[in-house]
Amino acid sequence: MNELVQRLSEGNHPVEVSLRPEKTAAALKESIDRGYVHIKFTNTKGGTDLGVRLDPETSNLKDADFEHQTGKVYLVGNLTLNYVKVRCIADIDLANLEGQGHLELVEQ
């Protein structure tokens, strides 16, 4: 298995949401509404920015207040990283758009 995939699938790692042009809870809400977000694992060399197609069935937004930038979102989605199918799971705090995340291998 790829070394990066293996490392990110062992335990939780610091993550942040990558948003452009503004890093705001409103911009995150727009990305979630489109069904696609960028999650950056910040503790890799240079950071690892992953484009994640969200799974609305397993993601959880019920504790989020996007208007007041409070609460948390639980984001889950699938992607392929270095030819390995994985699921990205991230808990993001809306106050600073940072949190913890990890990858899970997806059976092929």
Long-range contacts (C-beta under 8 A, 24 or more apart in sequence): 1-84, 1-105, 2-81, 2-82, 2-83, 2-84, 4-44, 4-48, 4-81, 4-82, 5-81, 5-82, 5-84, 5-86, 5-103, 5-105, 7-44, 8-41, 8-44, 8-48, 8-81, 8-102, 8-103, 9-86, 9-102, 9-103, 9-104, 9-105, 10-102, 11-102, 12-100, 12-101, 12-102, 13-41, 13-42, 13-43, 13-100, 13-101, 13-102, 14-41, 14-42, 14-43, 14-98, 14-99, 14-100, 15-39, 15-40, 15-41, 15-42, 15-90, 15-92, 15-98, 15-99, 15-100, 15-101, 16-40, 16-42, 16-92, 16-97, 16-98, 16-99, 17-92, 17-97, 17-98, 18-49, 19-97, 23-97, 24-69, 24-97, 25-64, 25-66, 25-67, 25-69, 25-94, 25-97, 26-66, 28-66, 28-73, 28-92, 28-94, 28-97, 29-66, 32-59, 32-61, 32-73, 32-75, 37-75, 37-77, 39-75, 39-88, 39-90, 39-101, 41-101, 50-79, 50-81, 50-88, 51-79, 52-77, 52-78, 52-79, 52-88, 52-90, 53-77, 53-78, 53-79, 64-94, 65-94, 66-94, 69-94, 69-95, 70-94, 70-95, 72-99, 78-106
